[in-house]
């Protein structure tokens, strides 16, 4: 696939962004494909410039994370991976462009940044819904606590009423 097609096809980038450890990330293999370099060469450049890649820019997947990724993404061929891949956050992808220093890396990174931004903008309404649900859950807990207190008060009043009822003499025709 030539560089122009890579840049104009958002679907390529959209399908290569995953959420791992609560962050949107891209796998080294996918980035290497987009940057038109071998994965081995991409990782070599990262290792040569490791001071640029803090743990919030890049991390290696654990066995469990790779297993989950394989099970959730049947279309992507993760079975060919021998070692656990590195994944790059949005900041890590940007930093990759600075160490690869090629024209295609700059252009592909621009497209990836646009895609990350688009995904963030699409997720904003969901965060609002989550906040509302959390608020409802909090209100529900408060209401439940108040109802429990009311039940306790009514129960104690019932006990007092029963005691008072037993202690009174019945007057009149019974």
SULPE-V228653 format. One record per run of one state. SS is the DSSP state (~ for helix, > for strand, _ for the rest). FROM is the first residue (numbers start at 1). TO is the last residue. If there is no record, write none. Layout:
# SULPE-V228653
ss=SS from=FROM to=TO
ss=SS from=FROM to=TO
This chain:
# SULPE-V228653
ss=_ from=1 to=2
ss=~ from=3 to=8
ss=_ from=9 to=9
ss=~ from=10 to=14
ss=_ from=15 to=16
ss=> from=17 to=20
ss=_ from=21 to=22
ss=> from=23 to=27
ss=~ from=28 to=35
ss=_ from=36 to=38
ss=~ from=39 to=48
ss=_ from=49 to=49
ss=~ from=50 to=52
ss=_ from=53 to=57
ss=> from=58 to=60
ss=_ from=61 to=62
ss=~ from=63 to=72
ss=_ from=73 to=85
ss=> from=86 to=89
ss=~ from=90 to=100
ss=_ from=101 to=102
ss=~ from=103 to=167
ss=_ from=168 to=174
